């Protein structure tokens, strides 16, 4: 068998450099879109979880429209918040099932019913593979980002809300002008970290035929019967993507915490 | 003493926790008149802050009523003089009450000027130029006009509290509520904040002030309330309270703080 890595194999896979380059672009684009979609989903979910929407509260109100304490089963129903319940259920289900299963359900389930146009972006990204991949990964990372955003919102001192509401700002204005700008600034490093996680996790989308870095490895293997060396090339590329990014995040995190002492 | 009608009427206000096991407020009845400088004193845990925070419904009372501007703000809806049911717009009422907190609660991501113009612009719909002009005039009054572009983090505690006061004033409130405004300050900064409050009182602003500054209560207040265990035990002019206290709890309290 000889040695585990054969240097002579690298020249043999060199002609496929274009595949790796395209795979790299797909991986980066996939991750960017995933974070963008995940963030939007997460923001909505976080606001749903923190909402105080109680459609059945009329069941347990006094004559003045104030909520009463306790009240057994009726009290429980009256405090039931369907928005929060749905968001919590979504987060728990998505976090407690494998990403691979979610991707298969989205690709083979949802997008076997929904017909996607078959065109290519930039000439090499197949939209009908790329899009389901982005949706599945975005939905998954939305669940994780939701918890990050929720923690970010809850970390803002309650005095901020009190001050804003005392000035006459509504609940929505308080969220928009006071809480979210501060919360998002605080969680920016966490969101960037999620981006690094997704770069790595996106490798799984090769299973539904997204032509990312991992599928470039597969293509080279199919053509040359060489497996270890292409994998090493992919490993190096993933590392060069993730390591500097996480170092940069750590750097900005340190710098931001300097200017933030209150 | 100003007797031109009461601005806020508090009647039998109660705030209970754990189904009545803890009584933070246990039946407070008091009228706050226009032009009053009412100082609330009492030992910690006596319900002073809860009382003050109930006045703009940062705390929801368990029972009782607070009539402000003809509206019972403890209710979600009320019947007006024609018997029509109206929803209480708490945001609308809150902008008529300025609130100053112990920990300033300035918005750290905004400059001083932005802190002061946000609510007038977004809530009252004042134009940016008008709001900024007014804010700068107010900052000038408290000697901080040159710090308009600074962020709260760059200010000392006393400066922050002065900004917090003028931020509330920018909304042109009918009454100012102060929740221990000097308790978080270094001793040498207490004076500059009290000076601003004194000037405000001289200008005729109605003020309700929870404080431990007995000198301020005596000098500026026209009415002093003494609270303990969620109850209003004694009230009167500063003269009556400080030189001729009747309630034994008040005597005991004054013996400790004076």
Boltz contact constraints between the chains, C-beta under 6 A:
constraints:
  - contact:
      token1: [A, 64]
      token2: [B, 75]
      max_distance: 6.0
  - contact:
      token1: [A, 65]
      token2: [B, 76]
      max_distance: 6.0
  - contact:
      token1: [A, 65]
      token2: [B, 77]
      max_distance: 6.0
  - contact:
      token1: [A, 159]
      token2: [B, 103]
      max_distance: 6.0
  - contact:
      token1: [A, 159]
      token2: [B, 105]
      max_distance: 6.0
  - contact:
      token1: [A, 162]
      token2: [B, 58]
      max_distance: 6.0
  - contact:
      token1: [A, 163]
      token2: [B, 105]
      max_distance: 6.0
  - contact:
      token1: [A, 166]
      token2: [B, 56]
      max_distance: 6.0
  - contact:
      token1: [A, 166]
      token2: [B, 94]
      max_distance: 6.0
  - contact:
      token1: [A, 166]
      token2: [B, 99]
      max_distance: 6.0
  - contact:
      token1: [A, 167]
      token2: [B, 119]
      max_distance: 6.0
  - contact:
      token1: [A, 168]
      token2: [B, 91]
      max_distance: 6.0
  - contact:
      token1: [A, 168]
      token2: [B, 94]
      max_distance: 6.0
  - contact:
      token1: [A, 168]
      token2: [B, 95]
      max_distance: 6.0
  - contact:
      token1: [A, 168]
      token2: [B, 119]
      max_distance: 6.0
  - contact:
      token1: [A, 168]
      token2: [B, 123]
      max_distance: 6.0
  - contact:
      token1: [A, 170]
      token2: [B, 91]
      max_distance: 6.0
  - contact:
      token1: [A, 173]
      token2: [B, 122]
      max_distance: 6.0
  - contact:
      token1: [A, 178]
      token2: [B, 107]
      max_distance: 6.0
  - contact:
      token1: [A, 181]
      token2: [B, 109]
      max_distance: 6.0
  - contact:
      token1: [A, 182]
      token2: [B, 109]
      max_distance: 6.0
